Amino acid sequence: MTMLDASGLRCPLPVLKARKALRSMTPGEELTVLATDPGAPNDFRAYCATSGDALVSLTEADGGCTVVIRKAG
């Protein structure tokens, strides 16, 4: 599993950095993203709905969120 810390980055940077990381991954691999932008949960839901990558989990806590995305194959 690959980890991406996008804490402190504002929209749309967390999703853009995640998309870039996913490009270099193989299908089925999972990326965990930490983000603090309040819009990040909705941004990641929308990204996964359009990209074909699977939103495995999205947990919001302590002013941030942890997102797990599985690369589509």
DSSP file (Angstrom, degrees, kcal/mol; ACC not computed):
  #  RESIDUE AA STRUCTURE BP1 BP2  ACC     N-H-->O    O-->H-N    N-H-->O    O-->H-N    TCO  KAPPA ALPHA  PHI   PSI    X-CA   Y-CA   Z-CA
    1    1 A M              0   0    0      0, 0.0     2,-0.3     0, 0.0    30,-0.2   0.000 360.0 360.0 360.0 136.5    0.0    0.0    0.0
    2    2 A T  E     -a   31   0A   0     28,-2.2    30,-3.2     2,-0.0     2,-0.4  -0.788 360.0-148.4-100.7 142.0    1.3    3.5   -0.9
    3    3 A M  E     -a   32   0A   0     -2,-0.3     2,-0.4    28,-0.2    30,-0.2  -0.916  11.4-173.1-114.5 137.0    0.8    6.5    1.4
    4    4 A L  E     -a   33   0A   0     28,-2.9    30,-2.5    -2,-0.4     2,-0.9  -0.984  11.1-155.5-128.9 119.6    0.3   10.1    0.2
    5    5 A D  E     +a   34   0A   0     -2,-0.4    30,-0.1    28,-0.2    28,-0.1  -0.834  24.2 162.3 -96.9 104.5    0.3   12.9    2.8
    6    6 A A  E >   +a   35   0A   0     28,-2.8     3,-1.8    -2,-0.9    30,-0.5   0.073  23.0 146.1-106.6  20.9   -1.7   15.8    1.3
    7    7 A S  T 3   +     0   0    0      1,-0.3     3,-0.1    28,-0.2    28,-0.1  -0.333  67.5  19.2 -60.1 137.4   -2.3   17.4    4.6
    8    8 A G  T 3  S+     0   0    0      1,-0.3     2,-0.3    -2,-0.0    -1,-0.3   0.269  94.8 122.0  86.6 -11.8   -2.3   21.2    4.4
    9    9 A L    <   -     0   0    0     -3,-1.8    28,-0.3    28,-0.0    27,-0.3  -0.652  55.2-136.0 -86.4 141.6   -2.9   21.3    0.7
   10   10 A R    >   -     0   0    0     -2,-0.3     3,-2.0     1,-0.1    -1,-0.0  -0.599  43.9 -44.0 -95.2 156.9   -6.0   23.1   -0.7
   11   11 A C  T 3  S+     0   0    0      1,-0.3    -1,-0.1    -2,-0.2    29,-0.0  -0.282 120.8  17.7 -53.2 135.2   -8.4   21.9   -3.3
   12   12 A P  T 3> S+     0   0    0      0, 0.0     4,-2.3     0, 0.0     3,-0.5  -0.929 107.8  78.3-100.0  12.4   -7.7   20.6   -6.0
   13   13 A L  H <> S+     0   0    0     -3,-2.0     4,-2.8     1,-0.2     5,-0.3   0.848  89.2  56.2 -57.3 -41.4   -4.1   19.6   -5.0
   14   14 A P  H  > S+     0   0    0      0, 0.0     4,-1.9     0, 0.0    -1,-0.2   0.932 113.3  41.7 -57.1 -43.6   -4.9   16.5   -2.9
   15   15 A V  H  > S+     0   0    0     -3,-0.5     4,-2.7     2,-0.2    -2,-0.2   0.900 114.4  51.6 -69.8 -40.2   -6.8   14.9   -5.8
   16   16 A L  H  X S+     0   0    0     -4,-2.3     4,-2.0     1,-0.2    -1,-0.2   0.910 111.6  46.6 -63.9 -41.3   -4.3   16.0   -8.4
   17   17 A K  H  X S+     0   0    0     -4,-2.8     4,-2.2    -5,-0.2    -1,-0.2   0.876 112.7  50.7 -68.0 -36.7   -1.4   14.5   -6.4
   18   18 A A  H  X S+     0   0    0     -4,-1.9     4,-2.7    -5,-0.3    -2,-0.2   0.924 109.1  51.0 -64.6 -44.3   -3.4   11.3   -5.8
   19   19 A R  H  X S+     0   0    0     -4,-2.7     4,-1.5     1,-0.2    -2,-0.2   0.907 110.5  49.2 -60.0 -42.4   -4.1   11.0   -9.5
   20   20 A K  H  X S+     0   0    0     -4,-2.0     4,-0.8     1,-0.2    -1,-0.2   0.911 111.8  48.5 -63.9 -42.7   -0.4   11.4  -10.3
   21   21 A A  H >< S+     0   0    0     -4,-2.2     3,-0.8     1,-0.2     4,-0.3   0.903 108.8  53.9 -63.9 -41.4    0.5    8.7   -7.8
   22   22 A L  H >< S+     0   0    0     -4,-2.7     3,-1.4     1,-0.2    -1,-0.2   0.816  96.7  66.8 -64.4 -30.8   -2.1    6.3   -9.1
   23   23 A R  H 3< S+     0   0    0     -4,-1.5    -1,-0.2     1,-0.3    -2,-0.2   0.857 102.7  46.0 -58.3 -35.4   -0.7    6.6  -12.6
   24   24 A S  T << S+     0   0    0     -3,-0.8    -1,-0.3    -4,-0.8     2,-0.2   0.445  99.5  90.5 -89.6   0.9    2.5    4.9  -11.6
   25   25 A M  S <  S-     0   0    0     -3,-1.4     3,-0.1    -4,-0.3     6,-0.0  -0.569  77.0-116.5 -95.6 159.9    0.7    2.1   -9.7
   26   26 A T    >   -     0   0    0     -2,-0.2     3,-2.2     1,-0.1    45,-0.3  -0.639  45.6 -81.3 -92.0 153.6   -0.4   -1.2  -11.0
   27   27 A P  T 3  S+     0   0    0      0, 0.0    45,-0.2     0, 0.0    46,-0.2  -0.226 117.5  26.1 -53.8 137.2   -4.1   -2.2  -11.2
   28   28 A G  T 3  S+     0   0    0     43,-2.4    44,-0.1     1,-0.4    45,-0.1   0.144  90.3 124.9  93.8 -18.6   -5.3   -3.5   -7.8
   29   29 A E    <   -     0   0    0     -3,-2.2    42,-2.8    43,-0.1     2,-0.4  -0.396  54.6-133.3 -70.4 152.8   -2.8   -1.5   -5.8
   30   30 A E  E     - B   0  70A   0     40,-0.2   -28,-2.2    -3,-0.1     2,-0.5  -0.887  12.0-158.4-114.2 142.4   -4.2    0.7   -3.1
   31   31 A L  E     -aB   2  69A   0     38,-2.9    38,-2.8    -2,-0.4     2,-0.5  -0.970   5.9-155.8-116.3 128.0   -3.3    4.3   -2.3
   32   32 A T  E     -aB   3  68A   0    -30,-3.2   -28,-2.9    -2,-0.5     2,-0.4  -0.921  13.4-167.3-103.8 127.1   -4.0    5.9    1.1
   33   33 A V  E     -aB   4  67A   0     34,-3.1    34,-2.7    -2,-0.5     2,-0.5  -0.953  11.5-157.8-119.0 130.8   -4.3    9.6    1.1
   34   34 A L  E     +aB   5  66A   0    -30,-2.5   -28,-2.8    -2,-0.4     2,-0.3  -0.931  24.5 170.4-102.6 127.6   -4.3   11.9    4.2
   35   35 A A  E     -aB   6  65A   0     30,-2.4    30,-2.9    -2,-0.5   -28,-0.2  -0.990  30.2-173.0-140.8 147.3   -6.0   15.2    3.5
   36   36 A T        +     0   0    0    -30,-0.5   -29,-0.1    -2,-0.3    -1,-0.1   0.473  51.7 114.9-115.5  -7.6   -7.1   18.2    5.6
   37   37 A D    >   -     0   0    0    -28,-0.3     3,-1.8   -31,-0.2   -27,-0.1  -0.478  66.9-135.3 -65.4 130.2   -9.0   20.3    3.0
   38   38 A P  T 3  S+     0   0    0      0, 0.0     4,-0.3     0, 0.0    -1,-0.2   0.768 104.0  51.3 -60.6 -24.8  -12.7   20.4    4.0
   39   39 A G  T 3> S+     0   0    0      1,-0.2     4,-2.3     2,-0.1     3,-0.2   0.532  83.0  95.1 -87.5  -5.8  -13.7   19.7    0.4
   40   40 A A  H <> S+     0   0    0     -3,-1.8     4,-2.9     1,-0.2     5,-0.3   0.881  77.5  55.8 -57.6 -44.6  -11.4   16.7    0.0
   41   41 A P  H  > S+     0   0    0      0, 0.0     4,-2.0     0, 0.0    -1,-0.2   0.940 113.3  41.1 -55.6 -47.0  -14.1   14.0    0.8
   42   42 A N  H  > S+     0   0    0     -4,-0.3     4,-2.4    -3,-0.2    -2,-0.2   0.881 114.0  53.9 -67.1 -36.9  -16.4   15.2   -1.9
   43   43 A D  H  X S+     0   0    0     -4,-2.3     4,-2.5     1,-0.2    -1,-0.2   0.919 110.2  46.0 -63.1 -43.1  -13.5   15.7   -4.3
   44   44 A F  H  X S+     0   0    0     -4,-2.9     4,-2.5     2,-0.2     5,-0.2   0.869 111.0  52.7 -70.0 -35.9  -12.3   12.2   -3.9
   45   45 A R  H  X S+     0   0    0     -4,-2.0     4,-1.9    -5,-0.3    -1,-0.2   0.939 113.1  44.5 -61.2 -45.4  -15.9   10.8   -4.3
   46   46 A A  H  X S+     0   0    0     -4,-2.4     4,-1.4     2,-0.2    -2,-0.2   0.902 112.0  52.7 -66.6 -41.1  -16.3   12.7   -7.5
   47   47 A Y  H >X S+     0   0    0     -4,-2.5     4,-2.5     1,-0.2     3,-0.5   0.947 111.5  45.2 -59.8 -48.8  -12.8   11.6   -8.7
   48   48 A C  H 3X S+     0   0    0     -4,-2.5     4,-1.4     1,-0.2    -1,-0.2   0.856 108.6  57.3 -65.9 -34.2  -13.5    7.9   -8.2
   49   49 A A  H 3< S+     0   0    0     -4,-1.9    -1,-0.2    -5,-0.2    -2,-0.2   0.817 118.5  32.0 -65.3 -29.6  -16.9    8.2   -9.8
   50   50 A T  H << S+     0   0    0     -4,-1.4    -2,-0.2    -3,-0.5    -1,-0.2   0.705 117.5  52.3-100.6 -22.7  -15.4    9.5  -13.0
   51   51 A S  H  < S-     0   0    0     -4,-2.5    -3,-0.2    -5,-0.2    -2,-0.2   0.750  96.5-125.8 -87.4 -24.5  -12.0    7.7  -13.0
   52   52 A G     <  +     0   0    0     -4,-1.4    21,-0.2     1,-0.4     2,-0.1   0.258  68.1 130.2  92.1 -12.9  -13.1    4.2  -12.6
   53   53 A D        -     0   0    0     -6,-0.3     2,-0.4    19,-0.1    -1,-0.4  -0.481  62.9-111.8 -71.6 149.2  -10.8    3.8   -9.6
   54   54 A A  E     -C   70   0A   0     16,-2.4    16,-2.7    -2,-0.1     2,-1.1  -0.699  10.8-140.5 -92.0 129.9  -12.5    2.3   -6.5
   55   55 A L  E     +C   69   0A   0     -2,-0.4    14,-0.2    14,-0.2     3,-0.1  -0.767  25.2 178.4 -83.0 100.3  -13.1    4.3   -3.4
   56   56 A V  E     -     0   0A   0     12,-2.1     2,-0.3    -2,-1.1    -1,-0.2   0.921  61.7 -15.1 -73.8 -45.8  -12.4    1.6   -0.8
   57   57 A S  E     -C   68   0A   0     11,-1.4    11,-2.8    -3,-0.2     2,-0.3  -0.991  48.6-165.4-157.4 154.6  -12.9    3.8    2.2
   58   58 A L  E     -C   67   0A   0     -2,-0.3     2,-0.5     9,-0.2     9,-0.2  -0.926  14.6-177.2-143.7 115.6  -13.2    7.4    3.3
   59   59 A T  E     -C   66   0A   0      7,-2.6     7,-2.5    -2,-0.3     2,-0.5  -0.963   9.3-159.3-120.5 126.7  -12.9    8.2    7.0
   60   60 A E  E     +C   65   0A   0     -2,-0.5     2,-0.3     5,-0.2     5,-0.2  -0.908  29.7 137.3-106.8 129.8  -13.4   11.7    8.4
   61   61 A A  E >   +C   64   0A   0      3,-2.2     3,-1.7    -2,-0.5    -2,-0.1  -0.958  56.3  12.0-165.3 148.8  -11.9   12.6   11.8
   62   62 A D  T 3  S-     0   0    0     -2,-0.3     3,-0.1     1,-0.3    -1,-0.0   0.825 127.8 -51.9  52.5  41.3  -10.0   15.3   13.6
   63   63 A G  T 3  S+     0   0    0      1,-0.3    -1,-0.3   -25,-0.0     2,-0.2   0.631 125.7  65.9  75.8  13.4  -10.4   17.9   10.9
   64   64 A G  E <   - C   0  61A   0     -3,-1.7    -3,-2.2   -57,-0.0     2,-0.3  -0.820  68.2-127.6-147.2-173.1   -9.1   15.7    8.1
   65   65 A C  E     -BC  35  60A   0    -30,-2.9   -30,-2.4    -2,-0.2     2,-0.5  -0.989   3.7-145.4-144.8 155.3   -9.9   12.6    6.2
   66   66 A T  E     -BC  34  59A   0     -7,-2.5    -7,-2.6    -2,-0.3     2,-0.4  -0.991  21.9-169.9-120.0 124.7   -8.2    9.3    5.2
   67   67 A V  E     -BC  33  58A   0    -34,-2.7   -34,-3.1    -2,-0.5     2,-0.5  -0.943   9.9-162.0-119.4 133.9   -9.0    8.0    1.8
   68   68 A V  E     -BC  32  57A   0    -11,-2.8   -12,-2.1    -2,-0.4   -11,-1.4  -0.974  12.8-175.9-116.9 123.8   -8.2    4.6    0.4
   69   69 A I  E     -BC  31  55A   0    -38,-2.8   -38,-2.9    -2,-0.5     2,-0.6  -0.965  15.0-150.1-121.6 132.6   -8.4    4.2   -3.4
   70   70 A R  E     -BC  30  54A   0    -16,-2.7   -16,-2.4    -2,-0.4   -40,-0.2  -0.898  27.2-119.5-102.4 125.1   -7.8    1.0   -5.4
   71   71 A K        -     0   0    0    -42,-2.8   -43,-2.4    -2,-0.6   -18,-0.1  -0.383  29.5-118.6 -65.0 133.8   -6.4    1.5   -8.9
   72   72 A A              0   0    0    -45,-0.2   -43,-0.1     1,-0.1   -19,-0.1  -0.302 360.0 360.0 -69.3 156.0   -8.7    0.2  -11.6
   73   73 A G              0   0    0    -21,-0.2    -1,-0.1   -46,-0.2   -20,-0.1   0.374 360.0 360.0-129.3 360.0   -7.4   -2.5  -13.9
